[in-house]
Amino acid sequence: MKRANTLEQSIIDCTGCSRLLAHCKKVALEKKKKYSEWTYWGRPVPNFGSLDAQLIVVGLAPAAHGANRTGRMFTGDMSGVWLFRALHRAGFANQARSEEKGDGLELNNCLITVVCHCAPPDNKPTPKEIHTCEAFLKQTLELARRKKVILALGQIAWDAIWKEFVTQEKSPLKKIHFSHMQEVRLESGIVLLSSFHPSQQNTFTGRLSEQAFDEVFKRCRSLVDT
Ligand code: SF4
């Protein structure tokens, strides 16, 4: 428990990227009209879930009016609606509803982390910002000792995991480029899995359907249970 608290607190207190911190604060002050009554979180968002989990989900970054508002990963935006619904159906969450901290949502055997812990302008962190935040992803993956499956949501997460794992394990694997439902088993037995990110860019255009997203988590369930 101590290791988790230390990691999460060091994420919250991080001052590594001035552009992102300024953006998080600006969004928190300006707010969206429909959230005018909210006190936005407006800081780096820590991981959600237990470091003892066997499924690690890696996203890109908090959304400006989602996790940057609520302070909990994927909470308060449409990507979160898709993610928690799919996690719930596959038994990795006790409910599909995710609105704010204190809404009763608990993850079962799942941890959600991201490549970049601060909401970036236009949802696009720079390569330098991703590199600066890499230390937290590395630490999270190292501390999650029981991990069996690492699910990357989107190409940036896939590339970050690939770099972290395949380099760390000094694996001779040739890089597999990102596409939906790629699956790679490392020598350690850990499985890397990919999915399109459940962003509106993908869900509104039909690139990612609800059924296809459910299939991803069905596969996670089956890999975790074997
Ligand atoms: S993105 Fe990561 S490294 Fe940069 S300020 Fe936020 S928590 Fe720190």
Residues whose N, C-alpha, C, O or C-beta is under 5 A from the ligand:
A	BS01	SF4	I11 C14 T15 G16 C17 L20 P44 C116 H117 C118 E129 T132 C133
